[in-house]
Amino acid sequence: MPTPPPSGPEAETAAPSRRELNKAATRQAITEAALGLLRSSGPGNFTVEDIAEEASISRRTFFNYFSSTEAVIASVTHGFLDTALQQFRLRPADEPILESARAALVELADPMTVAPLAELYSLGQSNPQLNRSELEAWDHCTAEIIDAARVRFAQAAGIEIDELYLRALAGSVISCGKAAMDVWFARCGGALTPDSLSTLRQLLIDSMSLLGSGFASPAAAPAADPTAAPSPDRS
């Protein structure tokens, strides 16, 4: 009888296969090529063929990973969220959900984690077309947050949560993320230095703290210590 695939913690810790690593490397090469062309040529001024040439792959290989140039650019935002959601799913199932969201961002200790997201946001500020694509990518991410929250509540309480609650929760998380990006750009002007990226990371963490506390105080508060325990969630 064939051995069943690992499940539970064993599956979570299983090392990726060589094929998976190669696929991830190709996907990353495509993304980096698209970002390079975006910087040099601007949105709408390069094609799938251009990206494929920069990434040293065939046009056919490109379409094995992405459906369009816009999909590649959107994947930058999706990639950051995927990384954060991976950390979120490792949190205890009985932990308040917004506390888990903040703790997941704290776990992304390397400020460079937010660099591609920050760069794409900055480029979008001077280009309406790219800005629209970025907003669409954030909206798409809402569905992934809803799914992650639905699974969490099912694990913790074994009940089906009201759809309005899930959508309001996900929308609030996305709005707080956008607010953090706006404040970062106003403060740092889109600089991609280590200090600037550290500021962005902290603003994202602080936005989840504000949401988790129910915006208890309108007064300006000092930045939270990224090593401190997450704030209590009142939801």
C-alpha positions as CSV (number, residue, x, y, z in Angstrom):
1,M,0.0,0.0,0.0
2,P,1.4,3.4,-0.9
3,T,2.6,5.6,2.0
4,P,0.1,8.5,2.5
5,P,1.6,12.0,2.3
6,P,2.5,13.6,5.6
7,S,-0.1,15.7,7.3
8,G,-0.3,18.1,10.2
9,P,3.0,19.4,11.7
10,E,4.9,16.8,9.8
11,A,3.7,18.2,6.5
12,E,4.4,21.8,7.6
13,T,8.0,21.0,8.3
14,A,8.7,18.8,5.3
15,A,11.5,20.2,3.2
16,P,10.6,21.4,-0.3
17,S,11.6,19.1,-3.2
18,R,14.1,20.1,-5.8
19,R,11.3,20.6,-8.3
20,E,9.5,23.0,-5.9
21,L,12.7,24.9,-5.4
22,N,13.3,25.2,-9.1
23,K,9.7,26.4,-9.6
24,A,10.1,29.0,-6.9
25,A,13.4,30.2,-8.4
26,T,11.8,30.6,-11.8
27,R,8.9,32.4,-10.4
28,Q,11.2,34.8,-8.5
29,A,13.3,35.4,-11.7
30,I,10.1,36.3,-13.6
31,T,9.0,38.7,-10.8
32,E,12.5,40.4,-10.6
33,A,12.6,40.8,-14.4
34,A,9.2,42.4,-14.4
35,L,10.2,44.8,-11.6
36,G,13.3,45.7,-13.4
37,L,11.4,46.5,-16.6
38,L,8.8,48.4,-14.5
39,R,11.6,50.6,-13.1
40,S,13.3,51.3,-16.4
41,S,10.3,51.4,-18.8
42,G,7.2,52.1,-16.7
43,P,3.9,50.2,-16.6
44,G,2.4,49.3,-20.0
45,N,5.7,49.8,-21.8
46,F,6.9,46.2,-21.8
47,T,5.5,42.8,-22.9
48,V,5.5,39.2,-21.8
49,E,8.3,38.6,-24.4
50,D,10.4,41.3,-22.8
51,I,10.0,39.8,-19.3
52,A,10.8,36.3,-20.7
53,E,13.9,37.6,-22.3
54,E,15.1,39.3,-19.1
55,A,14.4,36.2,-17.1
56,S,16.1,33.9,-19.6
57,I,13.0,31.7,-20.1
58,S,10.6,31.0,-22.9
59,R,7.3,32.7,-23.5
60,R,5.6,29.4,-22.9
61,T,7.3,29.0,-19.5
62,F,6.2,32.5,-18.6
63,F,2.5,31.4,-19.1
64,N,3.1,28.4,-16.9
65,Y,3.4,30.9,-14.0
66,F,1.5,34.0,-14.9
67,S,-1.4,35.0,-17.2
68,S,-0.2,38.5,-18.0
69,T,2.3,41.3,-17.2
70,E,-0.2,42.7,-14.8
71,A,-0.4,39.4,-12.9
72,V,3.3,39.4,-12.4
73,I,3.2,42.9,-10.8
74,A,0.3,42.0,-8.6
75,S,2.1,38.9,-7.4
76,V,4.5,41.2,-5.5
77,T,1.7,42.3,-3.2
78,H,0.3,38.7,-3.0
79,G,3.8,37.4,-2.2
80,F,4.1,39.7,0.9
81,L,0.6,38.7,2.1
82,D,1.4,35.0,1.5
83,T,4.5,35.3,3.7
84,A,2.5,37.0,6.5
85,L,-0.3,34.5,6.2
86,Q,2.2,31.6,6.6
87,Q,3.2,33.1,9.9
88,F,-0.4,33.8,10.9
89,R,-1.3,30.1,10.4
90,L,1.5,29.1,12.8
91,R,-0.1,31.0,15.6
92,P,-2.2,29.1,18.3
93,A,-5.7,28.5,17.0
94,D,-7.2,29.9,20.3
95,E,-5.3,33.2,20.1
96,P,-7.4,36.3,19.3
97,I,-7.3,36.7,15.6
98,L,-6.0,40.3,15.5
99,E,-3.3,39.4,18.0
100,S,-2.2,36.7,15.7
101,A,-2.2,39.1,12.7
102,R,0.1,41.5,14.6
103,A,2.3,38.7,15.9
104,A,2.7,37.4,12.3
105,L,4.0,40.8,11.2
106,V,6.4,40.9,14.2
107,E,7.8,37.5,13.0
108,L,8.8,39.1,9.7
109,A,11.9,40.5,11.4
110,D,13.9,41.3,8.3
111,P,12.8,44.8,7.1
112,M,13.8,43.7,3.5
113,T,10.7,41.5,3.6
114,V,8.6,44.6,2.8
115,A,11.0,46.1,0.2
116,P,9.2,44.8,-3.0
117,L,5.9,45.9,-1.6
118,A,7.3,49.3,-0.7
119,E,8.9,49.8,-4.1
120,L,5.7,48.9,-6.0
121,Y,3.7,51.2,-3.8
122,S,6.1,54.1,-4.4
123,L,6.2,53.5,-8.1
124,G,2.4,53.6,-8.1
125,Q,2.2,57.0,-6.5
126,S,3.4,58.7,-9.8
127,N,1.5,56.4,-12.2
128,P,-2.3,56.1,-12.1
129,Q,-2.3,52.9,-14.1
130,L,0.0,51.1,-11.7
131,N,-1.8,52.5,-8.7
132,R,-5.0,51.0,-10.0
133,S,-3.4,47.7,-10.4
134,E,-2.0,47.9,-6.9
135,L,-5.4,48.6,-5.5
136,E,-6.9,45.7,-7.4
137,A,-4.1,43.4,-5.9
138,W,-5.0,44.6,-2.4
139,D,-8.7,43.8,-3.1
140,H,-7.7,40.4,-4.3
141,C,-5.8,39.8,-1.1
142,T,-9.0,40.4,0.9
143,A,-10.3,37.0,-0.2
144,E,-7.2,35.3,1.0
145,I,-7.5,36.9,4.4
146,I,-11.2,35.9,4.6
147,D,-10.3,32.3,3.9
148,A,-7.5,32.3,6.5
149,A,-9.8,33.8,9.1
150,R,-12.6,31.3,8.3
151,V,-10.2,28.4,8.8
152,R,-8.9,29.9,12.1
153,F,-12.4,30.3,13.5
154,A,-13.3,26.8,12.5
155,Q,-10.2,25.4,14.2
156,A,-10.7,27.4,17.4
157,A,-14.5,27.1,17.9
158,G,-15.7,24.6,15.3
159,I,-18.4,27.0,14.1
160,E,-19.1,28.9,11.0
161,I,-18.6,32.6,11.4
162,D,-21.0,35.1,9.9
163,E,-19.9,36.2,6.4
164,L,-20.4,39.9,7.3
165,Y,-18.0,39.5,10.2
166,L,-15.4,37.9,8.0
167,R,-15.6,40.5,5.3
168,A,-15.6,43.4,7.7
169,L,-12.6,41.9,9.5
170,A,-10.6,41.4,6.2
171,G,-11.6,44.8,4.9
172,S,-10.4,46.4,8.1
173,V,-7.1,44.6,8.0
174,I,-6.5,45.7,4.4
175,S,-7.5,49.3,5.1
176,C,-5.1,49.4,8.0
177,G,-2.3,48.1,5.8
178,K,-3.0,50.7,3.2
179,A,-3.0,53.4,5.9
180,A,0.4,52.2,7.1
181,M,1.7,52.5,3.5
182,D,0.3,56.0,3.1
183,V,1.9,57.2,6.4
184,W,5.2,55.6,5.5
185,F,5.3,57.3,2.1
186,A,4.4,60.6,3.6
187,R,7.2,60.2,6.2
188,C,9.9,58.6,4.2
189,G,9.1,59.6,0.6
190,G,9.3,56.1,-0.7
191,A,13.0,55.6,0.3
192,L,14.1,52.0,0.3
193,T,16.8,52.3,2.9
194,P,17.0,49.9,5.8
195,D,15.8,52.6,8.2
196,S,12.9,53.5,6.0
197,L,11.8,49.8,5.5
198,S,12.1,49.3,9.3
199,T,9.7,52.2,9.7
200,L,7.2,50.7,7.2
201,R,7.4,47.3,9.0
202,Q,6.7,49.0,12.3
203,L,3.8,51.0,10.9
204,L,2.2,47.8,9.6
205,I,2.6,46.2,13.1
206,D,1.2,49.3,14.8
207,S,-1.8,49.4,12.5
208,M,-2.7,45.9,13.6
209,S,-2.3,47.0,17.2
210,L,-4.7,49.9,16.7
211,L,-7.2,47.6,15.1
212,G,-6.9,45.0,17.8
213,S,-7.4,47.6,20.5
214,G,-10.5,48.9,18.8
215,F,-8.8,52.2,18.3
216,A,-9.2,52.8,22.0
217,S,-7.2,56.0,22.1
218,P,-7.1,58.8,19.5
219,A,-3.9,60.2,21.0
220,A,-0.6,59.7,19.2
221,A,1.2,56.8,20.7
222,P,4.9,55.8,20.5
223,A,5.8,53.0,18.2
224,A,5.4,49.6,19.7
225,D,8.4,47.5,20.6
226,P,8.5,44.7,17.9
227,T,9.8,42.3,20.5
228,A,7.0,42.9,22.9
229,A,4.0,40.6,23.3
230,P,1.1,41.4,21.0
231,S,-1.6,43.7,22.3
232,P,-4.9,42.1,23.5
233,D,-7.6,41.7,20.9
234,R,-11.0,42.9,21.9
235,S,-12.8,41.5,19.0
